[in-house]
Amino acid sequence: MAKPAPDSHLCAHLAAAGPYPFTVETVLDDQGGMTDALIRCGTCGEALLIEMIEWTPPRFDIRTFRTSRLDDDVIAKFLHNRSRGSCDINRAGAEWHAVQAQAYLTDAVLTLDVRQSRVVGSRQLGADVDIPMGHWRERLR
């Protein structure tokens, strides 16, 4: 569990229900639709890391994501390093963890319909709310 970074808020453009108001820079994890991704607001260009914290049965299309702001240079370096490839099987995970370590957790969660590419809603959390930080695959065990 973690608390949001001070003064780290979700871009207002991303909070409105409707078609995705963002572009997906890259999907980091997928299970019948994205579960972790780097996205960028289509209006202001703000970059975010979104990581799934829960999904809704029975089809699991509706997913709630914690959101973390990222600096542009973090994404650029990650995409550059990822495009180079490697024979080290641990490198991809290390690159992803480096992105997570440089992200600023916001005080909001996004609920998305990943099959229909729609924002279902968003919720601003209080500054004192603990946000689950474990990876969703770990919480299944």
C-alpha angles and dihedrals in degrees: 000000000000141000124237119265112260112271092002107136135168116259107261091228091066097051100070119099115246140068115351107286089198141064122236109237092188139337111235098184133012136189109168087324134003118313098170126020148152109241136179127209111248091216108042101012096236111163122224140180110219120195124184116243099172144358134203123239148247096047096009092220094126108075134175118217134194110225130219128183118233134197114241093239091058091057093043092052092046093050091046093050093044092051091056094066125209142211089224106102091203096053098084091053091047091051091051092049089051089057091048091050091055096046124104110223111228129214093246141078126207124215112207136182097221094189095053095034092234137136106235093186148304135234129204112219126209118261089246096053116113111228118208109250103179117108113261092238090057092051091056091067 
